[in-house]
Amino acid sequence: MRNISDIIEKYLKSILHESPEGTIEIQRNELADQFSCVPSQINYVISTRFTLEKGYLVESKRGGGGYVRIRRIQLPGPTSLHTHLHETIGDEIGQSAAEGLIYRLEEARFLTPREAALMRSAVSREVLAIKLPFRDQIRARMMKAMLISLLS
């Protein structure tokens, strides 16, 4: 049985996928009523599952006519993907940002589920058991090396 957060995420992604502009605007309270949950549950799903690292831009306005706007950010085409990834990763990258990028590449089908799982394992803080900032620097180098190999 899936939990309510998974169900809300799946629903939001499905209506986002159907949107011709790649943007949706929702009312927190209306969505909470629809799923019989509290508005903070909606906030939780949006803040943890629709992050910039995962390829989403979220804007919100609180108050009477408040809304949440979620926009899917498209990855560049294959020709400029290497440049985009090099700039996104930079000289160091944290675990959550790395996992978000891996998720995004898997979702866009640049990586297979198996490749994504291997990458997530390799860049985890448990495997890279060294102190910061060296851990984030090594993670960035590993990410770049793996992605160059996989996407070339």
C-alpha positions as CSV (number, residue, x, y, z in Angstrom):
1,M,0.0,0.0,0.0
2,R,1.4,3.4,-1.0
3,N,1.4,6.2,1.5
4,I,-0.5,9.5,1.0
5,S,2.6,11.4,0.1
6,D,3.3,8.9,-2.8
7,I,-0.3,9.2,-4.0
8,I,-0.2,13.0,-3.9
9,E,3.2,13.1,-5.7
10,K,1.9,10.7,-8.4
11,Y,-1.3,12.8,-8.9
12,L,0.7,16.1,-9.2
13,K,3.1,14.5,-11.7
14,S,0.3,13.1,-13.8
15,I,-1.5,16.5,-14.1
16,L,1.9,18.2,-14.7
17,H,2.6,15.7,-17.5
18,E,-0.8,16.5,-19.1
19,S,-0.2,20.2,-19.0
20,P,0.9,21.5,-22.4
21,E,3.0,24.3,-20.8
22,G,4.6,22.0,-18.2
23,T,3.1,24.1,-15.4
24,I,0.3,23.6,-13.0
25,E,-1.2,25.9,-10.4
26,I,-3.0,24.3,-7.4
27,Q,-4.7,25.5,-4.3
28,R,-3.2,23.8,-1.2
29,N,-6.5,23.7,0.7
30,E,-8.5,22.2,-2.3
31,L,-5.9,19.5,-2.8
32,A,-5.8,18.7,0.9
33,D,-9.6,18.3,0.8
34,Q,-9.4,16.1,-2.3
35,F,-7.0,13.8,-0.5
36,S,-8.5,14.1,3.0
37,C,-5.3,15.3,4.5
38,V,-4.0,18.5,6.1
39,P,-2.5,21.3,3.9
40,S,0.9,20.8,5.6
41,Q,1.0,17.3,4.0
42,I,0.7,19.0,0.6
43,N,3.5,21.3,1.6
44,Y,5.7,18.4,2.6
45,V,5.2,16.6,-0.7
46,I,5.9,19.7,-2.7
47,S,9.0,20.7,-0.7
48,T,10.6,17.2,-0.7
49,R,9.5,15.8,-4.0
50,F,9.4,18.8,-6.3
51,T,12.8,20.3,-5.7
52,L,15.1,22.3,-8.1
53,E,17.6,19.4,-8.1
54,K,14.8,17.1,-9.3
55,G,13.9,19.5,-12.1
56,Y,11.0,21.5,-10.7
57,L,10.6,25.2,-10.0
58,V,8.0,25.9,-7.3
59,E,6.4,29.3,-6.6
60,S,3.8,29.9,-4.0
61,K,1.6,32.7,-2.8
62,R,0.0,32.5,0.6
63,G,-3.2,34.1,1.8
64,G,-6.8,34.2,0.6
65,G,-6.2,33.6,-3.1
66,G,-3.0,31.7,-2.5
67,Y,-1.7,29.1,-4.9
68,V,1.3,26.9,-5.6
69,R,2.7,26.9,-9.1
70,I,4.9,23.9,-10.1
71,R,6.9,24.1,-13.3
72,R,8.9,21.2,-14.8
73,I,12.3,22.4,-16.0
74,Q,13.4,20.5,-19.1
75,L,16.9,19.2,-19.4
76,P,18.8,20.5,-22.4
77,G,19.2,18.3,-25.5
78,P,22.0,15.7,-25.7
79,T,24.4,18.1,-27.4
80,S,24.5,20.6,-24.6
81,L,23.8,18.1,-21.8
82,H,27.5,17.6,-20.9
83,T,28.0,21.3,-20.4
84,H,24.8,21.6,-18.4
85,L,25.9,18.7,-16.1
86,H,29.4,20.1,-15.7
87,E,28.0,23.4,-14.6
88,T,25.3,21.9,-12.4
89,I,27.8,19.6,-10.5
90,G,30.6,22.2,-10.3
91,D,33.6,21.5,-8.1
92,E,31.5,20.0,-5.3
93,I,28.1,18.6,-4.8
94,G,26.1,17.5,-1.8
95,Q,24.4,14.1,-1.5
96,S,20.9,15.4,-1.9
97,A,21.7,17.5,-4.9
98,A,23.6,14.5,-6.5
99,E,20.6,12.2,-5.8
100,G,18.2,14.8,-7.3
101,L,20.3,15.1,-10.4
102,I,20.5,11.3,-10.8
103,Y,16.7,11.1,-10.3
104,R,16.2,13.7,-12.9
105,L,18.4,12.0,-15.4
106,E,16.7,8.7,-14.8
107,E,13.3,10.2,-15.1
108,A,14.4,11.7,-18.5
109,R,15.6,8.3,-19.5
110,F,19.2,9.3,-19.9
111,L,20.0,6.7,-17.2
112,T,18.5,3.2,-16.7
113,P,17.1,2.4,-13.2
114,R,20.1,0.1,-12.7
115,E,22.7,2.8,-13.6
116,A,20.9,5.3,-11.4
117,A,20.9,2.9,-8.5
118,L,24.6,2.2,-8.9
119,M,25.3,5.9,-9.0
120,R,23.3,6.6,-5.9
121,S,25.2,3.9,-4.1
122,A,28.6,5.2,-5.2
123,V,28.0,8.8,-4.1
124,S,26.3,8.1,-0.8
125,R,27.9,9.6,2.4
126,E,28.2,6.1,3.8
127,V,30.5,5.1,0.9
128,L,32.4,8.4,0.8
129,A,33.1,8.3,4.5
130,I,35.5,11.3,4.7
131,K,35.1,14.8,6.1
132,L,33.6,17.7,4.3
133,P,34.4,19.5,2.0
134,F,36.5,16.7,0.6
135,R,33.5,14.4,0.4
136,D,31.5,16.8,-1.7
137,Q,34.5,17.4,-4.0
138,I,35.2,13.7,-4.5
139,R,31.4,13.1,-5.1
140,A,31.5,15.8,-7.8
141,R,34.5,14.2,-9.5
142,M,32.9,10.8,-9.4
143,M,29.6,12.1,-10.7
144,K,31.3,13.8,-13.7
145,A,33.4,10.7,-14.5
146,M,30.4,8.3,-14.3
147,L,28.1,10.6,-16.4
148,I,30.8,11.2,-19.0
149,S,31.2,7.4,-19.3
150,L,27.4,6.7,-19.3
151,L,26.3,9.5,-21.6
152,S,29.1,9.4,-24.2
